[in-house]
Amino acid sequence: MKRLNDPQYIRYGFRHYIGKLEIYYGLKNLQKFHMGHNMNFENIYRKKIIKILNYAFENSVYYKRIFIENQIDLKNYEDFFRIPFLSKGTIREEKSNILAIPESKKYVGFVTTGGSTGEPLGFYTLGGYDSEHQHFLYRMFGYSPGDKILAMDGTIIPEELLKQEIFWIRKSEKDIPYGSFALSSQYLTNNNKHLYVEYIKDFKPSFIRGYPSFIDSIATYINDNNIELGMVIKGVELTSESFSDYQLKNISRAFKTKVINQYGHAEASVFGYSIDDRLITYCSPYYGYTEIIDENGIHVKPGEVGEVVVTGFNNYAMPFIRYRTGDLATYDGIENGIVRLKRILGRTQDYIYTENMDKVLLTAIVFGRHYKAFDHIEKWQIVQNTPGVIVFRIIKNERFSQEDQIELHDNFYDIAKIKTYFEFVIELPLTKRGKSKLLIQNIPL
């Protein structure tokens, strides 16, 4: 009860209450916009940028110093773009100075992330409106009270359940925002895929939300065995990993539904979502502001690829202002004040290198093409230890042939003069969170 007497907590509680109301009505307007109403959200994100800048100046030692050193006018929106970018290294070095609320406060949470980048990161958090945004997204695709949402993620299952060949567990009493039950990617093998599919048929979810590689693996099993699920699934939401066009088609065919793309981070500074088959990602102006920059820190033009930089509007414990995420995306311009991304492409380290150390974006050589070999691969991973050379680690099915090997080898060599070698394995390691990494890049940036 002590924290209820904390003036700072009381102020935050009031701010959070007002914020919830603002988000609730704001997302209703966002839904109207996608239904064809003529609305503009530019003033929304401009006001929110000015608000978080002023808050950071007043409460964070780091930002106060940075703003003074760079002569940032907190009333001038254009000065926002002169603020130096925030890197993971800076966060690690300046963590205590970036903090805007003391970490000793019990209502301040601590989060770790970054395993997929090779740069683990810990930071403090407070606020965030993921639940409201997820609810908004599900409503866009026909959610009704009582609809069940199944999470397909990397949840750890207790040993006593695994002994009974149970690979799922109750996650929450509520389905919104992330699902009431989780089906775990950690324990999937060729020998138990039928149990995963039987569980989905028994659970009968209205929505599925999870890792593309995991959902695609189950979809492949469903398609290969001509399995009818016998239910109506309103949508499959892909999150946390990049995905290929082939995976999209495979998942849509298996579950006979539309596929939704959701993009976000543990850093809680961007919430992106798609609304139709184009899978253009709209970045919510109520959640944060998104920029796409080139290697020189200059904003790219529509159609160009760059690094995603985000400014979160709701983390009052540790504001992230112009934070370099390490993600790559194709910029698609701004529509009525909403930043659009044509495709989330992966991480900044998701390049393979030619013998001359020229960089080849992995998505351009993999995700932008369709290989016949994809139909004959259960799962794969690319490893690079030497410039100009890669190793395919492949879990193949019985249809994989010498022709598939030749196709992959020839395409990678023809496109980028990359030599390829093959290693056939029974399983591939997952990250601690149960995600699948397509590229293991051992050549330093």
Secondary structure, DSSP 4 states (H G I P E B T S, - for coil): -GGGG-HHHHHHHHHHHHHHHHHHHHHHHHHHHHTT-----HHHHHHHHHHHHHHHHHH-HHHHHHHHHTT--TT-GGGGGGSPPBPHHHHHHHHHHH-SS-TTSTT-EEEEE-GGGT--EEEEE----HHHHHHHHHHHTT--TT--EEEEE-PPPPHHHHTTT--EEE--S--TTT-SEEEEGGG--TTTHHHHHHHHHHH--SEEEE-HHHHHHHHHHHHHTT----S---EEEE-SS---HHHHHHHHHHHTS-EEEEEE-TT---EEE--STT-PEEEPTTTEEEEEE-TTSPBPPTT-EEEEEEEESS-SSS---SEEEEEEEEEEEEETTEEEEEEEEEETT-EEE-TT--EEEHHHHTTTS--GGGGGEEEEEEEEEETTEEEEEEEE-TT--HHHHHHHHHHHHHHH--EEEEEE-S--PPPTTS---SEEE-S--
